[in-house]
Each structure stands twice: as structure tokens, then as C-alpha cells.
Amino acid sequence: MKAGPLDRRITIERFTTEKNEWNEDVEIWAPLVTVWCAKRDASAGESYRAQSVSAQITTRFTIRYSSQVADVNPKDRIIYEGRVYNITAVREAAEGRRVALEIDAVARAD
């Protein structure tokens, strides 16, 4: 995969627990890896629930495959320009086996 289209930086975070100063388990989002990516907005939509409107945007991030990102899954999330994207799907890109990953993610548009 050529570096040209990989012009944005994202941080992939994983939900984990760690001990605080009182030795209690605290659940946090910890950075897993920061990588270069290509970003493409797939769709935007609004949903009406409980008489309120919420807008969301679906985005596809394409990243290089590596051992650091081999186990990225929908339990993880992406931070891009301060916005949180919840991962909905991860798959190998069409370039070939273990070349790139496509990550579909959803963020609130407000």
C-alpha cells in the first residue's frame, strides 16, 4: 500500500482496567496505537428516538496492516481530531492479504 493516501493520523484505543492508587480496578480507554490512515466519509444520517434527534456519520478508515493492529475489533474505538468513532466493522482491504485493513466507524455528528 502506497503512503500517498495515508495522510491523516488516528489513535486506536482499547477498553481496559488498571489499578488506581487505592488498588481498585478502574475502567479506562487506553491508547493501543497511533497510525497513518486514509479517511472517507461513507454516509451521514439522522435518527429520531424518544422525540429527540441525533445525527451520526459513518466513516471508513484504511490503515496499513501490522502486528499492532492485527486484533483491532468492534470493542475498540478510534480518536480522530478529538472526535470519538465507535468501530462497527474491521476487514482486510482489497489490496491483498495482510496489506491493509478497512475500519468502518460511527461518530456522533453534533
Biopython code that builds the backbone (N, CA, C, O; Angstrom):
import numpy as np
from Bio.PDB.StructureBuilder import StructureBuilder

atoms = [
    (1, "MET", "N", (0.842, -1.175, 0.000)),
    (1, "MET", "CA", (0.000, 0.000, 0.000)),
    (1, "MET", "C", (0.885, 1.235, 0.000)),
    (1, "MET", "O", (1.789, 1.361, 0.826)),
    (2, "LYS", "N", (0.623, 2.142, -0.926)),
    (2, "LYS", "CA", (1.409, 3.363, -1.047)),
    (2, "LYS", "C", (1.032, 4.357, 0.044)),
    (2, "LYS", "O", (-0.110, 4.399, 0.501)),
    (3, "ALA", "N", (2.006, 5.151, 0.449)),
    (3, "ALA", "CA", (1.806, 6.093, 1.547)),
    (3, "ALA", "C", (0.985, 7.312, 1.152)),
    (3, "ALA", "O", (0.450, 7.990, 2.029)),
    (4, "GLY", "N", (0.868, 7.613, -0.131)),
    (4, "GLY", "CA", (0.189, 8.814, -0.591)),
    (4, "GLY", "C", (-1.167, 9.080, 0.027)),
    (4, "GLY", "O", (-1.382, 10.160, 0.577)),
    (5, "PRO", "N", (-2.105, 8.119, -0.043)),
    (5, "PRO", "CA", (-3.436, 8.399, 0.512)),
    (5, "PRO", "C", (-3.503, 8.361, 2.040)),
    (5, "PRO", "O", (-4.502, 8.785, 2.621)),
    (6, "LEU", "N", (-2.462, 7.864, 2.694)),
    (6, "LEU", "CA", (-2.452, 7.785, 4.155)),
    (6, "LEU", "C", (-1.967, 9.118, 4.721)),
    (6, "LEU", "O", (-0.804, 9.258, 5.099)),
    (7, "ASP", "N", (-2.872, 10.092, 4.774)),
    (7, "ASP", "CA", (-2.491, 11.459, 5.117)),
    (7, "ASP", "C", (-3.095, 11.968, 6.423)),
    (7, "ASP", "O", (-3.020, 13.164, 6.705)),
    (8, "ARG", "N", (-3.683, 11.099, 7.211)),
    (8, "ARG", "CA", (-4.303, 11.505, 8.475)),
    (8, "ARG", "C", (-3.802, 10.596, 9.597)),
    (8, "ARG", "O", (-3.394, 9.462, 9.345)),
    (9, "ARG", "N", (-3.833, 11.096, 10.837)),
    (9, "ARG", "CA", (-3.391, 10.309, 11.986)),
    (9, "ARG", "C", (-4.595, 9.990, 12.862)),
    (9, "ARG", "O", (-5.406, 10.863, 13.170)),
    (10, "ILE", "N", (-4.695, 8.731, 13.255)),
    (10, "ILE", "CA", (-5.736, 8.305, 14.190)),
    (10, "ILE", "C", (-5.080, 7.560, 15.348)),
    (10, "ILE", "O", (-3.982, 7.018, 15.221)),
    (11, "THR", "N", (-5.771, 7.547, 16.464)),
    (11, "THR", "CA", (-5.358, 6.743, 17.610)),
    (11, "THR", "C", (-6.435, 5.703, 17.845)),
    (11, "THR", "O", (-7.616, 6.029, 17.967)),
    (12, "ILE", "N", (-6.021, 4.460, 17.908)),
    (12, "ILE", "CA", (-6.951, 3.376, 18.223)),
    (12, "ILE", "C", (-6.809, 3.107, 19.711)),
    (12, "ILE", "O", (-5.704, 2.919, 20.220)),
    (13, "GLU", "N", (-7.951, 3.092, 20.406)),
    (13, "GLU", "CA", (-7.954, 2.878, 21.852)),
    (13, "GLU", "C", (-8.661, 1.573, 22.187)),
    (13, "GLU", "O", (-9.558, 1.128, 21.471)),
    (14, "ARG", "N", (-8.236, 0.971, 23.292)),
    (14, "ARG", "CA", (-8.827, -0.278, 23.767)),
    (14, "ARG", "C", (-9.328, -0.079, 25.189)),
    (14, "ARG", "O", (-8.660, 0.542, 26.015)),
    (15, "PHE", "N", (-10.519, -0.618, 25.464)),
    (15, "PHE", "CA", (-11.117, -0.534, 26.800)),
    (15, "PHE", "C", (-10.414, -1.541, 27.699)),
    (15, "PHE", "O", (-10.318, -2.721, 27.361)),
    (16, "THR", "N", (-9.927, -1.081, 28.833)),
    (16, "THR", "CA", (-9.171, -1.950, 29.726)),
    (16, "THR", "C", (-9.377, -1.513, 31.167)),
    (16, "THR", "O", (-10.033, -0.505, 31.429)),
    (17, "THR", "N", (-8.826, -2.261, 32.084)),
    (17, "THR", "CA", (-8.865, -1.877, 33.500)),
    (17, "THR", "C", (-7.433, -1.744, 34.012)),
    (17, "THR", "O", (-6.524, -2.447, 33.571)),
    (18, "GLU", "N", (-7.266, -0.833, 34.942)),
    (18, "GLU", "CA", (-5.974, -0.678, 35.615)),
    (18, "GLU", "C", (-6.244, -0.345, 37.071)),
    (18, "GLU", "O", (-7.367, -0.005, 37.443)),
    (19, "LYS", "N", (-5.222, -0.442, 37.877)),
    (19, "LYS", "CA", (-5.347, -0.185, 39.320)),
    (19, "LYS", "C", (-5.078, 1.295, 39.606)),
    (19, "LYS", "O", (-4.161, 1.889, 39.039)),
    (20, "ASN", "N", (-5.888, 1.881, 40.492)),
    (20, "ASN", "CA", (-5.634, 3.255, 40.912)),
    (20, "ASN", "C", (-4.767, 3.244, 42.181)),
    (20, "ASN", "O", (-4.271, 2.193, 42.587)),
    (21, "GLU", "N", (-4.589, 4.407, 42.797)),
    (21, "GLU", "CA", (-3.704, 4.500, 43.954)),
    (21, "GLU", "C", (-4.217, 3.736, 45.172)),
    (21, "GLU", "O", (-3.441, 3.478, 46.092)),
    (22, "TRP", "N", (-5.499, 3.364, 45.210)),
    (22, "TRP", "CA", (-6.063, 2.572, 46.297)),
    (22, "TRP", "C", (-6.211, 1.110, 45.913)),
    (22, "TRP", "O", (-6.905, 0.346, 46.584)),
    (23, "ASN", "N", (-5.548, 0.728, 44.818)),
    (23, "ASN", "CA", (-5.541, -0.643, 44.312)),
    (23, "ASN", "C", (-6.932, -1.123, 43.884)),
    (23, "ASN", "O", (-7.229, -2.316, 43.943)),
    (24, "GLU", "N", (-7.772, -0.190, 43.457)),
    (24, "GLU", "CA", (-9.095, -0.530, 42.948)),
    (24, "GLU", "C", (-9.013, -0.610, 41.423)),
    (24, "GLU", "O", (-8.232, 0.107, 40.796)),
    (25, "ASP", "N", (-9.821, -1.482, 40.837)),
    (25, "ASP", "CA", (-9.883, -1.564, 39.379)),
    (25, "ASP", "C", (-10.649, -0.366, 38.827)),
    (25, "ASP", "O", (-11.760, -0.063, 39.263)),
    (26, "VAL", "N", (-10.033, 0.308, 37.858)),
    (26, "VAL", "CA", (-10.648, 1.454, 37.191)),
    (26, "VAL", "C", (-10.695, 1.147, 35.705)),
    (26, "VAL", "O", (-9.678, 0.786, 35.113)),
    (27, "GLU", "N", (-11.884, 1.289, 35.088)),
    (27, "GLU", "CA", (-12.034, 1.030, 33.658)),
    (27, "GLU", "C", (-11.691, 2.292, 32.877)),
    (27, "GLU", "O", (-12.218, 3.369, 33.155)),
    (28, "ILE", "N", (-10.796, 2.145, 31.892)),
    (28, "ILE", "CA", (-10.355, 3.296, 31.101)),
    (28, "ILE", "C", (-10.205, 2.894, 29.635)),
    (28, "ILE", "O", (-10.165, 1.711, 29.299)),
    (29, "TRP", "N", (-10.124, 3.913, 28.768)),
    (29, "TRP", "CA", (-9.750, 3.718, 27.371)),
    (29, "TRP", "C", (-8.265, 4.026, 27.278)),
    (29, "TRP", "O", (-7.848, 5.156, 27.533)),
    (30, "ALA", "N", (-7.469, 3.036, 26.915)),
    (30, "ALA", "CA", (-6.018, 3.213, 26.815)),
    (30, "ALA", "C", (-5.599, 3.214, 25.347)),
    (30, "ALA", "O", (-6.108, 2.414, 24.563)),
    (31, "PRO", "N", (-4.679, 4.100, 24.963)),
    (31, "PRO", "CA", (-4.205, 4.102, 23.572)),
    (31, "PRO", "C", (-3.529, 2.782, 23.223)),
    (31, "PRO", "O", (-2.665, 2.306, 23.960)),
    (32, "LEU", "N", (-3.924, 2.197, 22.104)),
    (32, "LEU", "CA", (-3.331, 0.960, 21.613)),
    (32, "LEU", "C", (-2.206, 1.286, 20.636)),
    (32, "LEU", "O", (-1.093, 0.776, 20.765)),
    (33, "VAL", "N", (-2.507, 2.150, 19.645)),
    (33, "VAL", "CA", (-1.529, 2.517, 18.630)),
    (33, "VAL", "C", (-2.007, 3.787, 17.925)),
    (33, "VAL", "O", (-3.209, 4.027, 17.813)),
    (34, "THR", "N", (-1.059, 4.596, 17.453)),
    (34, "THR", "CA", (-1.365, 5.747, 16.603)),
    (34, "THR", "C", (-0.778, 5.458, 15.229)),
    (34, "THR", "O", (0.409, 5.158, 15.104)),
    (35, "VAL", "N", (-1.623, 5.549, 14.189)),
    (35, "VAL", "CA", (-1.208, 5.155, 12.838)),
    (35, "VAL", "C", (-1.663, 6.183, 11.808)),
    (35, "VAL", "O", (-2.544, 7.000, 12.076)),
    (36, "TRP", "N", (-1.047, 6.131, 10.626)),
    (36, "TRP", "CA", (-1.482, 6.922, 9.477)),
    (36, "TRP", "C", (-2.640, 6.199, 8.813)),
    (36, "TRP", "O", (-2.692, 4.969, 8.806)),
    (37, "CYS", "N", (-3.572, 6.966, 8.251)),
    (37, "CYS", "CA", (-4.740, 6.358, 7.615)),
    (37, "CYS", "C", (-5.248, 7.218, 6.462)),
    (37, "CYS", "O", (-4.879, 8.383, 6.311)),
    (38, "ALA", "N", (-6.101, 6.606, 5.665)),
    (38, "ALA", "CA", (-6.911, 7.328, 4.682)),
    (38, "ALA", "C", (-8.321, 7.359, 5.256)),
    (38, "ALA", "O", (-8.782, 6.366, 5.819)),
    (39, "LYS", "N", (-9.003, 8.474, 5.120)),
    (39, "LYS", "CA", (-10.344, 8.635, 5.697)),
    (39, "LYS", "C", (-11.335, 8.959, 4.590)),
    (39, "LYS", "O", (-11.085, 9.803, 3.729)),
    (40, "ARG", "N", (-12.476, 8.259, 4.637)),
    (40, "ARG", "CA", (-13.541, 8.528, 3.669)),
    (40, "ARG", "C", (-14.876, 8.452, 4.394)),
    (40, "ARG", "O", (-15.213, 7.425, 4.984)),
    (41, "ASP", "N", (-15.635, 9.542, 4.348)),
    (41, "ASP", "CA", (-16.960, 9.547, 4.954)),
    (41, "ASP", "C", (-17.905, 8.766, 4.059)),
    (41, "ASP", "O", (-18.056, 9.074, 2.876)),
    (42, "ALA", "N", (-18.541, 7.747, 4.635)),
    (42, "ALA", "CA", (-19.408, 6.873, 3.855)),
    (42, "ALA", "C", (-20.843, 7.394, 3.810)),
    (42, "ALA", "O", (-21.469, 7.394, 2.750)),
    (43, "SER", "N", (-21.362, 7.836, 4.946)),
    (43, "SER", "CA", (-22.735, 8.334, 4.954)),
    (43, "SER", "C", (-22.973, 9.153, 6.218)),
    (43, "SER", "O", (-22.228, 9.079, 7.195)),
    (44, "ALA", "N", (-24.030, 9.924, 6.154)),
    (44, "ALA", "CA", (-24.466, 10.690, 7.320)),
    (44, "ALA", "C", (-25.961, 10.490, 7.448)),
    (44, "ALA", "O", (-26.665, 10.358, 6.446)),
    (45, "GLY", "N", (-26.440, 10.469, 8.656)),
    (45, "GLY", "CA", (-27.869, 10.259, 8.828)),
    (45, "GLY", "C", (-28.358, 10.788, 10.155)),
    (45, "GLY", "O", (-27.581, 11.086, 11.062)),
    (46, "GLU", "N", (-29.653, 10.893, 10.239)),
    (46, "GLU", "CA", (-30.290, 11.312, 11.479)),
    (46, "GLU", "C", (-31.230, 10.217, 11.909)),
    (46, "GLU", "O", (-31.843, 9.548, 11.078)),
    (47, "SER", "N", (-31.343, 10.034, 13.204)),
    (47, "SER", "CA", (-32.324, 9.085, 13.719)),
    (47, "SER", "C", (-33.193, 9.803, 14.750)),
    (47, "SER", "O", (-32.729, 10.675, 15.485)),
    (48, "TYR", "N", (-34.436, 9.419, 14.780)),
    (48, "TYR", "CA", (-35.395, 10.008, 15.700)),
    (48, "TYR", "C", (-35.749, 8.964, 16.745)),
    (48, "TYR", "O", (-36.378, 7.952, 16.436)),
    (49, "ARG", "N", (-35.344, 9.213, 17.979)),
    (49, "ARG", "CA", (-35.626, 8.298, 19.070)),
    (49, "ARG", "C", (-36.093, 9.107, 20.259)),
    (49, "ARG", "O", (-35.497, 10.129, 20.600)),
    (50, "ALA", "N", (-37.150, 8.652, 20.885)),
    (50, "ALA", "CA", (-37.675, 9.284, 22.102)),
    (50, "ALA", "C", (-37.836, 10.786, 21.934)),
    (50, "ALA", "O", (-37.473, 11.560, 22.820)),
    (51, "GLN", "N", (-38.375, 11.191, 20.806)),
    (51, "GLN", "CA", (-38.665, 12.580, 20.480)),
    (51, "GLN", "C", (-37.426, 13.477, 20.478)),
    (51, "GLN", "O", (-37.526, 14.682, 20.707)),
    (52, "SER", "N", (-36.275, 12.891, 20.220)),
    (52, "SER", "CA", (-35.067, 13.694, 20.077)),
    (52, "SER", "C", (-34.345, 13.269, 18.803)),
    (52, "SER", "O", (-34.478, 12.134, 18.345)),
    (53, "VAL", "N", (-33.595, 14.182, 18.255)),
    (53, "VAL", "CA", (-32.877, 13.918, 17.018)),
    (53, "VAL", "C", (-31.397, 13.749, 17.333)),
    (53, "VAL", "O", (-30.807, 14.571, 18.034)),
    (54, "SER", "N", (-30.806, 12.687, 16.817)),
    (54, "SER", "CA", (-29.358, 12.542, 16.945)),
    (54, "SER", "C", (-28.782, 12.269, 15.564)),
    (54, "SER", "O", (-29.306, 11.441, 14.819)),
    (55, "ALA", "N", (-27.724, 12.954, 15.230)),
    (55, "ALA", "CA", (-27.087, 12.799, 13.930)),
    (55, "ALA", "C", (-25.810, 11.997, 14.096)),
    (55, "ALA", "O", (-25.110, 12.117, 15.101)),
    (56, "GLN", "N", (-25.517, 11.177, 13.095)),
    (56, "GLN", "CA", (-24.285, 10.401, 13.136)),
    (56, "GLN", "C", (-23.671, 10.332, 11.748)),
    (56, "GLN", "O", (-24.354, 10.481, 10.735)),
    (57, "ILE", "N", (-22.370, 10.102, 11.729)),
    (57, "ILE", "CA", (-21.655, 9.997, 10.471)),
    (57, "ILE", "C", (-20.885, 8.679, 10.458)),
    (57, "ILE", "O", (-20.222, 8.328, 11.434)),
    (58, "THR", "N", (-20.978, 7.951, 9.341)),
    (58, "THR", "CA", (-20.250, 6.704, 9.167)),
    (58, "THR", "C", (-19.015, 6.982, 8.322)),
    (58, "THR", "O", (-19.104, 7.591, 7.256)),
    (59, "THR", "N", (-17.867, 6.533, 8.805)),
    (59, "THR", "CA", (-16.585, 6.814, 8.166)),
    (59, "THR", "C", (-15.821, 5.521, 7.963)),
    (59, "THR", "O", (-15.898, 4.609, 8.786)),
    (60, "ARG", "N", (-15.083, 5.442, 6.866)),
    (60, "ARG", "CA", (-14.205, 4.298, 6.620)),
    (60, "ARG", "C", (-12.758, 4.768, 6.696)),
    (60, "ARG", "O", (-12.337, 5.654, 5.953)),
    (61, "PHE", "N", (-12.005, 4.158, 7.608)),
    (61, "PHE", "CA", (-10.579, 4.426, 7.760)),
    (61, "PHE", "C", (-9.814, 3.245, 7.165)),
    (61, "PHE", "O", (-10.141, 2.092, 7.446)),
    (62, "THR", "N", (-8.802, 3.523, 6.349)),
    (62, "THR", "CA", (-7.946, 2.478, 5.796)),
    (62, "THR", "C", (-6.555, 2.667, 6.375)),
    (62, "THR", "O", (-5.961, 3.739, 6.262)),
    (63, "ILE", "N", (-6.039, 1.602, 7.000)),
    (63, "ILE", "CA", (-4.718, 1.651, 7.625)),
    (63, "ILE", "C", (-3.857, 0.500, 7.117)),
    (63, "ILE", "O", (-4.376, -0.492, 6.605)),
    (64, "ARG", "N", (-2.547, 0.634, 7.259)),
    (64, "ARG", "CA", (-1.648, -0.464, 6.917)),
    (64, "ARG", "C", (-1.798, -1.574, 7.941)),
    (64, "ARG", "O", (-2.001, -1.319, 9.128)),
    (65, "TYR", "N", (-1.696, -2.804, 7.471)),
    (65, "TYR", "CA", (-1.727, -3.958, 8.362)),
    (65, "TYR", "C", (-0.394, -4.053, 9.099)),
    (65, "TYR", "O", (0.659, -3.833, 8.501)),
    (66, "SER", "N", (-0.430, -4.376, 10.379)),
    (66, "SER", "CA", (0.773, -4.645, 11.168)),
    (66, "SER", "C", (0.372, -5.533, 12.340)),
    (66, "SER", "O", (-0.815, -5.730, 12.600)),
    (67, "SER", "N", (1.345, -6.054, 13.030)),
    (67, "SER", "CA", (1.037, -6.902, 14.184)),
    (67, "SER", "C", (0.348, -6.099, 15.287)),
    (67, "SER", "O", (-0.387, -6.670, 16.093)),
    (68, "GLN", "N", (0.575, -4.785, 15.336)),
    (68, "GLN", "CA", (-0.059, -3.937, 16.349)),
    (68, "GLN", "C", (-1.559, -3.786, 16.122)),
    (68, "GLN", "O", (-2.310, -3.609, 17.081)),
    (69, "VAL", "N", (-2.004, -3.852, 14.874)),
    (69, "VAL", "CA", (-3.421, -3.643, 14.564)),
    (69, "VAL", "C", (-4.125, -4.925, 14.136)),
    (69, "VAL", "O", (-5.300, -4.889, 13.770)),
    (70, "ALA", "N", (-3.429, -6.049, 14.175)),
    (70, "ALA", "CA", (-3.996, -7.317, 13.692)),
    (70, "ALA", "C", (-5.254, -7.731, 14.444)),
    (70, "ALA", "O", (-6.125, -8.386, 13.872)),
    (71, "ASP", "N", (-5.361, -7.359, 15.717)),
    (71, "ASP", "CA", (-6.522, -7.779, 16.507)),
    (71, "ASP", "C", (-7.506, -6.646, 16.808)),
    (71, "ASP", "O", (-8.312, -6.766, 17.730)),
    (72, "VAL", "N", (-7.455, -5.558, 16.052)),
    (72, "VAL", "CA", (-8.431, -4.479, 16.222)),
    (72, "VAL", "C", (-9.820, -5.033, 15.915)),
    (72, "VAL", "O", (-10.004, -5.765, 14.943)),
    (73, "ASN", "N", (-10.790, -4.679, 16.747)),
    (73, "ASN", "CA", (-12.145, -5.221, 16.602)),
    (73, "ASN", "C", (-13.174, -4.190, 17.058)),
    (73, "ASN", "O", (-12.804, -3.126, 17.556)),
    (74, "PRO", "N", (-14.458, -4.494, 16.892)),
    (74, "PRO", "CA", (-15.502, -3.526, 17.263)),
    (74, "PRO", "C", (-15.576, -3.167, 18.748)),
    (74, "PRO", "O", (-16.333, -2.270, 19.119)),
    (75, "LYS", "N", (-14.823, -3.832, 19.589)),
    (75, "LYS", "CA", (-14.773, -3.443, 21.000)),
    (75, "LYS", "C", (-13.837, -2.254, 21.220)),
    (75, "LYS", "O", (-13.852, -1.638, 22.286)),
    (76, "ASP", "N", (-13.026, -1.933, 20.213)),
    (76, "ASP", "CA", (-12.103, -0.807, 20.281)),
    (76, "ASP", "C", (-12.782, 0.448, 19.739)),
    (76, "ASP", "O", (-13.918, 0.396, 19.267)),
    (77, "ARG", "N", (-12.077, 1.574, 19.809)),
    (77, "ARG", "CA", (-12.606, 2.810, 19.250)),
    (77, "ARG", "C", (-11.467, 3.618, 18.644)),
    (77, "ARG", "O", (-10.292, 3.342, 18.887)),
    (78, "ILE", "N", (-11.838, 4.629, 17.842)),
    (78, "ILE", "CA", (-10.868, 5.478, 17.156)),
    (78, "ILE", "C", (-11.061, 6.916, 17.616)),
    (78, "ILE", "O", (-12.187, 7.380, 17.793)),
    (79, "ILE", "N", (-9.945, 7.613, 17.806)),
    (79, "ILE", "CA", (-9.974, 9.045, 18.085)),
    (79, "ILE", "C", (-9.352, 9.738, 16.879)),
    (79, "ILE", "O", (-8.201, 9.479, 16.525)),
    (80, "TYR", "N", (-10.122, 10.618, 16.254)),
    (80, "TYR", "CA", (-9.636, 11.386, 15.115)),
    (80, "TYR", "C", (-10.054, 12.839, 15.288)),
    (80, "TYR", "O", (-11.246, 13.136, 15.372)),
    (81, "GLU", "N", (-9.102, 13.727, 15.341)),
    (81, "GLU", "CA", (-9.321, 15.165, 15.526)),
    (81, "GLU", "C", (-10.254, 15.451, 16.704)),
    (81, "GLU", "O", (-11.142, 16.298, 16.610)),
    (82, "GLY", "N", (-10.044, 14.742, 17.805)),
    (82, "GLY", "CA", (-10.818, 14.966, 19.015)),
    (82, "GLY", "C", (-12.197, 14.322, 19.039)),
    (82, "GLY", "O", (-12.891, 14.403, 20.053)),
    (83, "ARG", "N", (-12.600, 13.699, 17.975)),
    (83, "ARG", "CA", (-13.911, 13.053, 17.899)),
    (83, "ARG", "C", (-13.755, 11.556, 18.113)),
    (83, "ARG", "O", (-12.805, 10.946, 17.621)),
    (84, "VAL", "N", (-14.694, 10.964, 18.852)),
    (84, "VAL", "CA", (-14.683, 9.535, 19.138)),
    (84, "VAL", "C", (-15.517, 8.799, 18.091)),
    (84, "VAL", "O", (-16.675, 9.143, 17.850)),
    (85, "TYR", "N", (-14.911, 7.779, 17.472)),
    (85, "TYR", "CA", (-15.586, 6.931, 16.494)),
    (85, "TYR", "C", (-15.678, 5.522, 17.064)),
    (85, "TYR", "O", (-14.661, 4.924, 17.416)),
    (86, "ASN", "N", (-16.889, 4.992, 17.155)),
    (86, "ASN", "CA", (-17.087, 3.621, 17.602)),
    (86, "ASN", "C", (-16.955, 2.697, 16.398)),
    (86, "ASN", "O", (-17.634, 2.891, 15.390)),
    (87, "ILE", "N", (-16.092, 1.701, 16.495)),
    (87, "ILE", "CA", (-15.836, 0.781, 15.383)),
    (87, "ILE", "C", (-17.010, -0.169, 15.221)),
    (87, "ILE", "O", (-17.478, -0.765, 16.191)),
    (88, "THR", "N", (-17.486, -0.308, 13.975)),
    (88, "THR", "CA", (-18.594, -1.223, 13.682)),
    (88, "THR", "C", (-18.148, -2.449, 12.899)),
    (88, "THR", "O", (-18.789, -3.496, 12.982)),
    (89, "ALA", "N", (-17.047, -2.338, 12.130)),
    (89, "ALA", "CA", (-16.565, -3.480, 11.342)),
    (89, "ALA", "C", (-15.093, -3.292, 11.002)),
    (89, "ALA", "O", (-14.620, -2.171, 10.815)),
    (90, "VAL", "N", (-14.376, -4.414, 10.926)),
    (90, "VAL", "CA", (-12.966, -4.420, 10.528)),
    (90, "VAL", "C", (-12.778, -5.550, 9.531)),
    (90, "VAL", "O", (-13.215, -6.675, 9.770)),
    (91, "ARG", "N", (-12.118, -5.248, 8.400)),
    (91, "ARG", "CA", (-11.883, -6.284, 7.391)),
    (91, "ARG", "C", (-10.605, -5.984, 6.629)),
    (91, "ARG", "O", (-10.124, -4.851, 6.616)),
    (92, "GLU", "N", (-10.057, -7.024, 5.987)),
    (92, "GLU", "CA", (-8.882, -6.823, 5.145)),
    (92, "GLU", "C", (-9.295, -6.059, 3.903)),
    (92, "GLU", "O", (-10.353, -6.319, 3.328)),
    (93, "ALA", "N", (-8.466, -5.123, 3.490)),
    (93, "ALA", "CA", (-8.752, -4.322, 2.299)),
    (93, "ALA", "C", (-8.499, -5.154, 1.049)),
    (93, "ALA", "O", (-7.884, -6.218, 1.106)),
    (94, "ALA", "N", (-8.978, -4.656, -0.060)),
    (94, "ALA", "CA", (-8.898, -5.378, -1.326)),
    (94, "ALA", "C", (-7.482, -5.498, -1.872)),
    (94, "ALA", "O", (-7.254, -6.262, -2.810)),
    (95, "GLU", "N", (-6.525, -4.764, -1.311)),
    (95, "GLU", "CA", (-5.150, -4.799, -1.818)),
    (95, "GLU", "C", (-4.512, -6.168, -1.703)),
    (95, "GLU", "O", (-3.593, -6.482, -2.460)),
    (96, "GLY", "N", (-4.971, -6.980, -0.786)),
    (96, "GLY", "CA", (-4.410, -8.308, -0.611)),
    (96, "GLY", "C", (-4.320, -8.680, 0.854)),
    (96, "GLY", "O", (-4.602, -7.878, 1.744)),
    (97, "ARG", "N", (-3.922, -9.915, 1.076)),
    (97, "ARG", "CA", (-3.856, -10.439, 2.426)),
    (97, "ARG", "C", (-2.764, -9.745, 3.233)),
    (97, "ARG", "O", (-1.612, -9.668, 2.806)),
    (98, "ARG", "N", (-3.143, -9.243, 4.400)),
    (98, "ARG", "CA", (-2.236, -8.581, 5.346)),
    (98, "ARG", "C", (-1.482, -7.407, 4.743)),
    (98, "ARG", "O", (-0.299, -7.204, 5.012)),
    (99, "VAL", "N", (-2.184, -6.644, 3.927)),
    (99, "VAL", "CA", (-1.608, -5.419, 3.372)),
    (99, "VAL", "C", (-2.232, -4.208, 4.058)),
    (99, "VAL", "O", (-1.524, -3.297, 4.488)),
    (100, "ALA", "N", (-3.560, -4.202, 4.159)),
    (100, "ALA", "CA", (-4.274, -3.071, 4.750)),
    (100, "ALA", "C", (-5.554, -3.553, 5.414)),
    (100, "ALA", "O", (-6.076, -4.620, 5.092)),
    (101, "LEU", "N", (-6.046, -2.749, 6.343)),
    (101, "LEU", "CA", (-7.325, -3.005, 6.999)),
    (101, "LEU", "C", (-8.264, -1.847, 6.721)),
    (101, "LEU", "O", (-7.852, -0.687, 6.717)),
    (102, "GLU", "N", (-9.525, -2.166, 6.489)),
    (102, "GLU", "CA", (-10.578, -1.155, 6.392)),
    (102, "GLU", "C", (-11.388, -1.224, 7.672)),
    (102, "GLU", "O", (-11.844, -2.293, 8.078)),
    (103, "ILE", "N", (-11.562, -0.072, 8.304)),
    (103, "ILE", "CA", (-12.295, 0.006, 9.557)),
    (103, "ILE", "C", (-13.480, 0.933, 9.363)),
    (103, "ILE", "O", (-13.303, 2.117, 9.076)),
    (104, "ASP", "N", (-14.687, 0.404, 9.516)),
    (104, "ASP", "CA", (-15.888, 1.226, 9.481)),
    (104, "ASP", "C", (-16.191, 1.675, 10.896)),
    (104, "ASP", "O", (-16.148, 0.877, 11.832)),
    (105, "ALA", "N", (-16.500, 2.960, 11.051)),
    (105, "ALA", "CA", (-16.754, 3.503, 12.386)),
    (105, "ALA", "C", (-17.834, 4.569, 12.323)),
    (105, "ALA", "O", (-18.050, 5.186, 11.280)),
    (106, "VAL", "N", (-18.506, 4.780, 13.437)),
    (106, "VAL", "CA", (-19.607, 5.729, 13.522)),
    (106, "VAL", "C", (-19.308, 6.734, 14.626)),
    (106, "VAL", "O", (-18.854, 6.366, 15.709)),
    (107, "ALA", "N", (-19.567, 8.010, 14.339)),
    (107, "ALA", "CA", (-19.398, 9.072, 15.336)),
    (107, "ALA", "C", (-20.644, 9.932, 15.365)),
    (107, "ALA", "O", (-21.349, 10.068, 14.365)),
    (108, "ARG", "N", (-20.901, 10.503, 16.512)),
    (108, "ARG", "CA", (-21.997, 11.474, 16.603)),
    (108, "ARG", "C", (-21.582, 12.720, 15.856)),
    (108, "ARG", "O", (-20.438, 13.162, 15.963)),
    (109, "ALA", "N", (-22.501, 13.289, 15.101)),
    (109, "ALA", "CA", (-22.187, 14.453, 14.264)),
    (109, "ALA", "C", (-22.372, 15.771, 14.998)),
    (109, "ALA", "O", (-22.094, 16.827, 14.431)),
    (110, "ASP", "N", (-22.825, 15.741, 16.218)),
    (110, "ASP", "CA", (-23.021, 17.010, 16.948)),
    (110, "ASP", "C", (-21.877, 17.377, 17.825)),
    (110, "ASP", "O", (-21.916, 18.414, 18.489)),
]
sb = StructureBuilder()
sb.init_structure("model")
sb.init_model(0)
sb.init_chain("A")
sb.init_seg("    ")
for serial, (resi, resn, name, xyz) in enumerate(atoms, 1):
    if name == "N":
        sb.init_residue(resn, " ", resi, " ")
    sb.init_atom(name, np.array(xyz, "f"), 0.0, 1.0, " ", f" {name:<3s}", serial, name[0])
structure = sb.get_structure()
